[in-house]
């Protein structure tokens, strides 16, 4: 038999096209026996519903966007897996966008998505500018937005973060307990909320241990590997710290490269701790002490908040805070 469309299937079953359509969308307002009769006849006639066209008629894409600063970082890879798990359970597809920490690219992506290509957005911010009007436009279009990990405080939407201040405070004290007295704090973007919070934990921990804060020990690094390599090389040869606290994973990895090339022994000459979800951290030489965030759980909670908004049709402004865990390894051993 030639391929049938929904009108022909409905006529064959002596039902309306809307009833047939509801059966394929899984609506609860259709009799179970009627639904089974529709699906059985569809199989016999080899009818395949065009769910995409149906979603367009309903002004829904059944797609969400995930916007992250990078993909090379294990943290974001794991968070995306958590988001996608929930999205699949809800019958949604995911589009992944990478900003490379570039503000203008973030703006362009948001403007492109605001036309209805997706039903909602989950984002970790790039943090390169203070003008966030492009995000405020989403509210006018009733498109839900959820931040995870890296957020903009002036945008009043749902957020999922970790206890960054407490983790940073404890990580600094961990280095001090290991014998460090001159600890550099490596950061890429101090202006971003997460960078500020982590630095404040570092500053307050020094004060709690009676160590004066020295602003020259807060080192602005770069997203570019070569630039960060040169910056950290200069720090390790001129300032000569005995402790390195990397606010992000990539700076810990660059520090390892620098120490290897300059023949600086870890942990005898310098001890290193980092925020990191790097699965191979135990395999590094020496193994890296990490503040490990529950990356996948962050993704799961962010997705749950987004679908809470999508399903209720109302804005959600919950702020979920999950706990990270310090995992001591050889890079900070005595």
C-alpha positions as CSV (number, residue, x, y, z in Angstrom):
1,X,0.0,0.0,0.0
2,X,1.2,3.5,-0.8
3,X,2.4,5.7,2.1
4,X,-0.6,7.1,4.0
5,X,-0.9,10.5,5.7
6,X,-2.7,11.3,8.9
7,X,-5.9,12.3,7.1
8,X,-6.1,8.9,5.4
9,X,-5.3,7.1,8.6
10,X,-8.0,9.0,10.5
11,X,-10.6,8.3,7.7
12,X,-9.7,4.6,7.8
13,X,-10.3,4.5,11.5
14,X,-13.4,6.7,11.3
15,X,-11.8,9.2,13.8
16,X,-10.8,12.8,13.7
17,X,-7.3,13.8,12.8
18,X,-6.9,15.5,16.1
19,X,-7.7,12.3,18.0
20,X,-5.1,10.4,15.9
21,X,-2.6,13.2,16.5
22,X,-3.2,13.0,20.3
23,X,-2.5,9.3,20.3
24,X,1.0,9.8,18.8
25,X,1.8,12.7,21.2
26,X,0.9,10.5,24.2
27,X,-1.8,12.8,25.5
28,X,-3.6,11.5,28.6
29,X,-7.1,12.7,27.4
30,X,-7.5,9.8,25.0
31,X,-9.0,6.4,25.8
32,X,-6.4,3.7,26.1
33,X,-8.3,1.3,23.9
34,X,-8.7,3.9,21.2
35,X,-5.0,4.8,21.4
36,X,-4.0,1.2,21.0
37,X,-6.3,0.8,18.0
38,X,-4.8,3.8,16.4
39,X,-1.2,2.7,16.9
40,X,-1.9,-0.9,15.8
41,X,-3.6,0.3,12.6
42,X,-0.7,2.7,12.0
43,X,1.8,-0.1,12.2
44,X,-0.3,-2.2,9.7
45,X,-0.3,0.7,7.3
46,X,3.3,1.6,8.0
47,X,2.3,5.2,9.0
48,X,5.1,7.3,10.5
49,X,3.9,10.5,12.2
50,X,5.6,13.8,11.5
51,X,6.2,14.9,15.0
52,X,8.4,17.8,13.9
53,X,5.5,19.3,11.9
54,X,3.2,18.7,14.9
55,X,5.6,20.5,17.2
56,X,5.6,23.5,14.8
57,X,1.9,23.7,14.8
58,X,2.0,23.8,18.6
59,X,4.8,26.4,18.5
60,X,7.1,24.0,20.2
61,X,10.4,22.6,19.0
62,X,10.9,19.9,21.6
63,X,14.5,21.1,21.6
64,X,16.6,22.8,24.2
65,X,19.9,24.6,23.9
66,X,23.0,24.0,26.0
67,X,25.5,26.8,26.0
68,X,29.0,26.3,27.5
69,X,32.3,28.1,27.4
70,X,34.3,25.1,26.3
71,X,34.1,21.3,25.6
72,X,37.7,20.3,26.4
73,X,37.0,20.7,30.1
74,X,35.8,17.4,31.7
75,X,33.4,19.4,33.9
76,X,31.3,20.6,31.0
77,X,31.3,17.3,29.3
78,X,29.9,15.6,32.4
79,X,27.4,18.4,33.0
80,X,26.1,18.0,29.4
81,X,25.6,14.3,29.9
82,X,23.5,15.1,33.0
83,X,21.4,17.6,31.0
84,X,20.9,15.3,28.0
85,X,19.8,12.4,30.2
86,X,16.9,14.4,31.6
87,X,16.1,15.9,28.1
88,X,15.9,12.4,26.6
89,X,13.6,11.3,29.3
90,X,11.3,14.2,28.5
91,X,11.4,13.5,24.8
92,X,13.5,16.5,23.9
93,X,16.6,16.9,21.7
94,X,19.6,19.1,22.7
95,X,21.6,21.5,20.7
96,X,25.1,22.3,22.1
97,X,26.8,25.7,21.5
98,X,30.3,26.6,22.6
99,X,31.2,30.3,23.2
100,X,34.9,29.9,23.7
101,X,34.4,32.5,26.5
102,X,33.7,35.1,23.8
103,X,31.0,37.6,24.8
104,X,30.0,38.6,21.3
105,X,29.6,34.9,20.3
106,X,27.4,34.4,23.4
107,X,25.3,37.4,22.3
108,X,25.0,36.1,18.8
109,X,24.0,32.6,19.9
110,X,21.3,33.9,22.3
111,X,19.9,36.3,19.6
112,X,19.8,33.4,17.2
113,X,18.0,31.1,19.6
114,X,15.5,33.7,20.8
115,X,13.5,33.3,17.5
116,X,11.9,30.1,18.7
117,X,14.4,27.6,17.5
118,X,14.5,26.1,21.0
119,X,12.0,25.9,23.9
120,X,14.5,26.8,26.6
121,X,18.2,27.4,27.3
122,X,20.7,26.0,29.9
123,X,23.8,28.1,30.0
124,X,27.2,28.5,31.7
125,X,28.2,32.1,31.2
126,X,31.2,33.4,29.3
127,X,31.5,36.4,31.7
128,X,33.3,38.9,29.4
129,X,30.9,41.9,29.7
130,X,28.5,43.6,32.1
131,X,25.8,44.4,29.5
132,X,23.3,41.5,29.7
133,X,20.3,43.1,27.9
134,X,20.4,40.4,25.3
135,X,19.5,37.9,28.0
136,X,16.7,40.1,29.4
137,X,15.0,39.8,25.9
138,X,14.4,36.1,26.6
139,X,12.0,36.9,29.4
140,X,9.9,39.1,27.1
141,X,9.7,36.1,24.7
142,X,8.8,33.8,27.6
143,X,11.8,31.6,26.9
144,X,13.1,30.0,30.2
145,X,16.8,30.3,30.9
146,X,18.7,28.3,33.6
147,X,22.3,29.1,34.6
148,X,24.7,26.4,35.9
149,X,28.1,26.8,37.4
150,X,29.0,30.2,35.9
151,X,26.2,32.8,36.4
152,X,25.3,36.4,35.9
153,X,24.0,37.7,39.2
154,X,22.0,40.5,37.6
155,X,19.8,38.0,35.6
156,X,17.0,36.8,37.9
157,X,16.5,33.2,36.6
158,X,17.0,29.7,38.0
159,X,20.6,28.8,38.9
160,X,22.5,25.7,39.9
161,X,25.9,26.3,41.4
162,X,28.3,24.7,43.9
163,X,29.6,25.9,47.3
164,X,32.5,27.7,45.6
165,X,33.3,30.0,48.6
166,X,33.5,27.2,51.1
167,X,35.4,24.9,48.7
168,X,38.0,27.6,47.9
169,X,38.4,28.5,51.6
170,X,39.0,24.8,52.5
171,X,41.3,24.3,49.5
172,X,43.5,27.2,50.6
173,X,43.6,25.9,54.2
174,X,44.5,22.5,52.7
175,X,47.6,24.0,51.1
176,X,48.5,25.9,54.3
177,X,48.2,22.7,56.3
178,X,50.6,21.0,53.8
179,X,53.2,23.7,54.7
180,X,52.6,26.4,52.0
181,X,53.2,30.0,53.0
182,X,53.3,31.7,49.6
183,X,50.3,30.6,47.6
184,X,49.4,32.1,44.2
185,X,45.8,32.1,43.1
186,X,45.5,31.5,39.3
187,X,42.3,32.8,37.7
188,X,41.1,33.6,34.2
189,X,38.3,36.0,34.8
190,X,38.0,37.7,38.2
191,X,35.1,39.8,37.1
192,X,32.9,36.7,36.7
193,X,30.9,35.9,39.8
194,X,32.5,32.5,40.2
195,X,36.0,33.9,39.9
196,X,35.2,36.5,42.6
197,X,33.6,34.0,45.0
198,X,36.5,31.6,44.7
199,X,39.1,34.4,45.2
200,X,37.2,35.6,48.3
201,X,37.4,32.1,49.8
202,X,41.2,32.2,49.1
203,X,41.6,35.6,50.7
204,X,39.5,34.8,53.8
205,X,41.3,31.5,54.4
206,X,44.7,33.3,54.4
207,X,43.3,35.8,57.0
208,X,42.0,32.9,59.1
209,X,45.5,31.4,59.1
210,X,47.2,34.7,59.9
211,X,48.8,35.1,56.4
212,X,48.6,38.6,55.0
213,X,46.9,38.9,51.6
214,X,49.2,40.0,48.8
215,X,47.4,41.1,45.6
216,X,50.5,40.3,43.6
217,X,49.8,36.7,44.3
218,X,46.5,36.8,42.4
219,X,47.5,36.0,38.9
220,X,45.4,36.9,35.9
221,X,45.8,34.2,33.3
222,X,44.3,33.6,29.8
223,X,42.1,31.1,28.0
224,X,45.0,30.8,25.5
225,X,47.3,27.9,26.5
226,X,50.5,29.6,25.3
227,X,49.7,32.9,27.0
228,X,48.9,31.2,30.3
229,X,52.1,29.1,29.9
230,X,54.2,32.2,29.6
231,X,52.4,33.9,32.6
232,X,52.8,30.9,34.9
233,X,56.4,30.4,33.8
234,X,57.2,33.9,34.9
235,X,55.3,33.4,38.2
236,X,57.1,30.2,39.1
237,X,60.6,31.6,38.3
238,X,60.2,35.1,39.8
239,X,57.7,34.9,42.6
240,X,58.6,31.3,43.3
241,X,55.5,30.3,45.3
242,X,55.4,27.1,47.3
243,X,51.7,26.6,46.6
244,X,49.5,27.0,43.5
245,X,45.7,27.2,43.7
246,X,44.2,27.0,40.2
247,X,40.6,28.4,40.0
248,X,40.0,26.4,36.8
249,X,41.2,23.0,35.5
250,X,43.1,24.2,32.5
251,X,45.4,26.4,34.6
252,X,46.4,23.4,36.7
253,X,47.3,21.5,33.5
254,X,49.3,24.4,32.2
255,X,51.1,24.5,35.6
256,X,52.1,20.9,35.2
257,X,53.6,21.6,31.8
258,X,55.5,24.5,33.1
259,X,56.9,22.5,36.1
260,X,57.9,19.7,33.8
261,X,59.7,22.0,31.4
262,X,61.4,24.0,34.2
263,X,62.3,20.9,36.2
264,X,60.3,22.2,39.2
265,X,59.3,19.2,41.4
266,X,55.7,18.8,42.4
267,X,55.1,18.6,45.4
268,X,58.6,19.2,46.9
269,X,59.1,22.7,45.4
270,X,55.5,23.6,44.7
271,X,52.2,22.1,45.7
272,X,49.1,22.3,43.4
273,X,45.4,22.1,44.0
274,X,42.7,22.9,41.4
275,X,39.0,23.0,40.8
276,X,38.7,20.0,38.4
277,X,36.5,17.2,37.3
278,X,39.3,15.6,35.3
279,X,38.8,11.9,35.3
280,X,42.5,11.2,34.8
281,X,43.6,13.4,37.8
282,X,44.7,10.3,39.7
283,X,46.9,9.2,36.7
284,X,48.8,12.5,36.4
285,X,52.4,12.4,37.7
286,X,52.1,13.3,40.5
287,X,48.3,12.7,40.9
288,X,46.5,16.0,41.1
289,X,44.6,17.1,44.3
290,X,41.2,18.4,43.2
291,X,38.2,20.2,44.3
292,X,35.8,18.0,42.4
293,X,32.3,19.4,41.6
294,X,29.4,17.1,41.1
295,X,29.3,18.0,37.4
296,X,26.7,15.5,36.2
297,X,24.4,16.3,39.1
298,X,24.7,20.0,38.2
299,X,23.5,19.2,34.7
300,X,20.6,17.1,36.0
301,X,19.4,19.7,38.4
302,X,19.7,22.5,35.7
303,X,17.6,20.4,33.3
304,X,15.0,19.6,36.0
305,X,14.6,23.3,36.7
306,X,14.2,24.1,33.0
307,X,11.5,21.4,32.5
308,X,9.8,22.6,35.7
309,X,9.4,26.0,33.9
310,X,8.5,24.5,30.6
311,X,5.8,22.2,32.0
312,X,4.3,24.8,34.4
313,X,4.5,27.6,31.9
314,X,5.7,29.9,34.7
315,X,9.2,31.4,35.4
316,X,11.3,29.5,37.9
317,X,13.9,31.3,40.0
318,X,15.1,28.5,42.3
319,X,18.8,28.5,43.3
320,X,20.2,25.0,43.9
321,X,23.6,24.8,45.6
322,X,25.5,21.5,45.5
323,X,28.6,20.6,47.4
324,X,32.0,19.9,45.9
325,X,34.6,17.6,47.5
326,X,38.3,18.0,48.1
327,X,40.1,14.8,47.0
328,X,43.7,14.9,48.4
329,X,46.4,13.4,46.1
330,X,50.2,13.5,45.7
331,X,50.4,17.0,44.3
332,X,49.8,18.4,47.8
333,X,51.5,15.7,49.9
334,X,54.3,16.5,52.3
